[in-house]
Amino acid sequence: MNTNGIKILIVLTLSFLLVGCATMSDVLTSKDNGTAKVYPVNANQAWTIATKVLRWEGADAIEEHRDEGYMLANSSMNLITTGTLMGAWVEKVDNSHSKVTVVTKRRIATNLVTTLTETTFHDRFAQAVDIVKKGQPLPATSPPRVQK
């Protein structure tokens, strides 16, 4: 293959990868399509739990926008995934209940695996709610998963 052919191949490959890349903006605009559940915890507890679950599930950085009621996080590339973009929204339902919505996006659309799925987030969130309701502190590291 000549140098022009290599250049064309590189441009096509990069174009393919860039077209399929998700951004934090995509996460923000996908809130209405996210998975939402109501939990028997107040908004402060829900916020703490959401950040803890994101940490347990591999978030590298969490960007908190508490005044707007949402947080954004991401996980880096590893052996099985190119990373995941995540968003969680916490809304007060009443003094003892909160609605939590989560959105996860593959960093690259063609990637088959994410670091965290919306289902896993809610499974871990429910597990954390049980821990809090028992009066126990949330562990710094991920507890063993509860078998259903």
C-alpha positions in Angstrom: 0.0 0.0 0.0 1.4 3.4 -0.9 1.5 6.4 1.5 -1.7 7.9 0.1 -3.5 4.6 0.7 -2.2 4.6 4.3 -3.3 8.2 4.9 -6.8 7.4 3.5 -7.0 4.4 5.8 -6.0 6.4 8.8 -8.5 9.2 8.0 -11.3 6.6 7.5 -10.4 4.8 10.8 -10.3 8.0 12.8 -13.6 9.2 11.2 -15.3 6.0 12.1 -14.1 6.2 15.7 -15.0 9.9 16.1 -18.5 9.4 14.7 -19.3 6.7 17.2 -17.9 8.6 20.3 -20.3 9.6 23.0 -19.7 12.8 25.0 -20.9 14.1 28.4 -23.3 16.2 26.4 -24.9 13.0 25.1 -25.3 11.8 28.7 -27.0 15.0 29.8 -29.4 15.0 26.9 -30.3 11.4 27.5 -31.7 11.9 31.1 -35.3 11.3 29.9 -34.2 8.0 28.4 -32.4 6.9 31.5 -33.5 4.4 34.1 -35.3 5.9 37.1 -36.3 4.4 40.4 -37.6 5.8 43.7 -35.8 4.9 46.9 -36.7 5.2 50.6 -33.9 7.6 51.4 -33.8 11.4 51.5 -32.0 13.4 48.8 -28.8 13.9 50.8 -28.6 10.1 51.4 -29.3 9.4 47.8 -26.6 11.8 46.7 -24.0 10.1 48.9 -25.1 6.7 47.8 -25.0 7.6 44.1 -21.4 8.9 44.4 -20.4 5.8 46.3 -21.9 3.5 43.8 -20.1 5.3 40.9 -16.9 4.9 42.9 -17.5 1.2 43.6 -18.2 0.6 39.9 -15.0 2.2 38.6 -15.6 5.9 38.1 -12.3 7.7 37.7 -13.7 11.2 38.3 -17.1 12.5 39.5 -18.1 16.0 38.5 -20.8 17.0 41.0 -23.5 19.6 40.1 -25.4 19.4 43.2 -27.3 22.7 42.7 -28.7 21.3 39.4 -29.2 17.8 41.0 -26.9 15.7 38.8 -23.4 14.3 38.7 -21.3 13.1 35.7 -18.6 10.5 35.8 -16.4 8.5 33.6 -14.4 5.3 33.6 -11.2 4.8 31.7 -10.3 2.3 29.1 -9.3 -1.2 30.3 -8.8 -4.6 28.8 -12.5 -5.1 28.0 -13.9 -1.7 27.4 -12.9 1.7 26.0 -14.6 3.3 29.0 -18.0 4.5 30.0 -19.7 7.9 30.5 -22.2 8.0 33.3 -24.7 10.5 34.7 -26.9 10.3 37.8 -29.7 12.6 38.8 -31.2 12.9 42.3 -34.6 14.4 42.8 -36.4 14.9 46.1 -39.8 13.1 46.0 -40.6 13.9 49.7 -38.7 14.1 52.9 -37.9 10.4 52.9 -37.9 9.4 49.3 -35.8 10.3 46.3 -36.0 9.6 42.6 -32.7 8.5 41.1 -32.1 8.4 37.4 -29.0 7.0 35.8 -27.7 7.1 32.2 -24.7 5.2 31.0 -23.1 5.5 27.6 -20.3 3.6 25.9 -17.5 6.0 25.1 -17.3 4.4 21.6 -20.7 3.1 20.3 -19.2 0.0 18.7 -17.8 -1.2 22.1 -19.8 -4.2 23.3 -19.1 -3.7 27.0 -19.5 -0.9 29.5 -17.9 -0.5 32.9 -21.4 0.1 34.4 -24.9 -0.6 33.2 -28.0 1.2 34.4 -29.3 -2.0 35.8 -26.1 -2.6 37.8 -26.1 0.9 39.1 -29.6 0.4 40.5 -28.8 -3.0 41.9 -25.8 -1.6 43.7 -27.8 1.5 44.8 -30.5 -0.8 46.3 -27.7 -2.7 48.1 -26.4 0.6 49.5 -29.8 1.6 50.6 -30.1 -1.6 52.6 -26.7 -0.9 54.2 -27.8 2.6 55.2 -31.2 1.4 56.5 -29.4 -1.0 58.8 -27.5 1.9 60.3 -24.1 0.8 58.8 -21.7 3.1 57.1 -21.1 2.6 53.4 -17.8 0.9 52.8 -15.1 2.6 50.9 -14.6 -0.4 48.6 -17.2 -2.3 46.8 -19.0 -4.8 49.0 -19.7 -8.3 47.6 -22.7 -8.3 45.2 -26.0 -9.5 46.6 -27.3 -12.5 44.7 -30.8 -12.3 43.5 
